[in-house]
């Protein structure tokens, strides 16, 4: 159809994955042109212990990797528009799941953040001038944890801690094609992409306090930003969804390291 796809799902797998398992994955994903199974061991996830890259900086690498499923033309279009449009990047590990409407809710938030309406836009966010919000984070407040050993489902709630499933960074349209995020005359800090997910909320809180203090103590004529992200809020816990995610707590939840010990 000509309707826009709701999101691109990029699934990375070992290029040496067993061919039969790969065949089954391809059959499952084939009906969805915006689901991409890609043979790559690179780990560009943000806010992990891996790297600080986002789709803007790894898109070319993705296109050069084996692409087993998905509409490659669609992926190329995303690559070409990666800097001229805001970008939302959501993390989801292989053994976790997201609530069905979670991404849609975040996209609605992002429109108001990065494309606010104004008097001259006729209510069309695409015609409105972008707000001075350089980046923003969303984290899930409530989720379930499933324990394989006991087949137990436990509700969990956090107020100032980001779990990995659903952790999303939003980036404003970039000015320079060689950078991840727009930073206007260094008036904002780049997003804390290298901070581990469990430390992210406190890190951003600290940055906001430091920026506010610097702005209040500024005695020069040069403007000092009162927020590291450019807006009044840089991160929020998504609390308008009853349960946002499910996490599997199994022997291999943290990988296969030491599995035979």
Secondary structure, DSSP 8 states (H G I E B T S, - for coil): --S--S--EEEEE-TTS-HHHHHHHHHHHTT-TTEEEEE------TTSSS----HHHHHHHHHHSEE-SS-HHHHHHHHHTTTTS-EEEE---TTEEE-TTHHHHHHHHHHHHHS---TTTTT-GGGS---S--EEEEEESEEEEEETTTTEEEEEE-SS---STT-EEEE---SSTTSSS--GGG-S----TTS-GGGHHHHHHHHHHHHHHHHHH--SSS---S-SSSSS--EEEE-SSS--EEEEESTTTT-STTTT-
